[in-house]
Amino acid sequence: QVQLVESGGGLVQAGGSLRLSCAASGFTFSGYVLSWYRQAPGKERELVAGISAVDGSTNYADSVKGRFTISRDNAKNTMYLQMNSLKPEDTAVYFCYARGWRVVWGQGTQVTVSS
């Protein structure tokens, strides 16, 4: 079964850190562009960070630049999002996304940052 499974979400105080993981199964994502999206209540889903399939180059939303780091381990078929200096406005459901010859979404993991 082709799927992405996120983990690592939770409740953290402002200023804290979390590390999200996204594990792929049923396919090899080494040739896929990978991204993290998030969706806060009442808001549209937005791109947080992406990492290319070719050279590992990354891009970030302005709101998370300097605080979040996206990475991938193709040998483990896993992607990560290290989130530091978290703010209450980072509260959202975080989704991983893979785009290659198919598109795959994870089911999401809740991140809640308390003030």
C-alpha positions, 0 to 999 in steps of 0.5 A: 500500500502506497502511503506516507505516515507522519509522526512527532507532532504534539504539544510544546511551549512557545520557544520549544522544538519538535521534529516531525518525521514522514515515513514512506511505504509502498514506494521509493521516494528517492525520485520524488519532490518532498514537501511539508504543508500545514493547515491551521483551523479556518485557514487554507493549507500552505506550503511550509518547506520543500526539498528537491529530488535531484540536488537536495535544494530546499525552499521555505515559507518566509514565516519559518525561514531560519527556524525550520529545517527540512531534510530527507534520508532516501536510504530510510525512505524518510523525510524530516522537519526540524522545528525550532523556536516554535510560535503559537502561530505555528499551531496546525496540522502538518502534512507531508507530500510527495510528488513524482510520477504519482502524488501522495499525501500523509494523513497529518500530525497535529502540532500545538504551540502554547503561549 
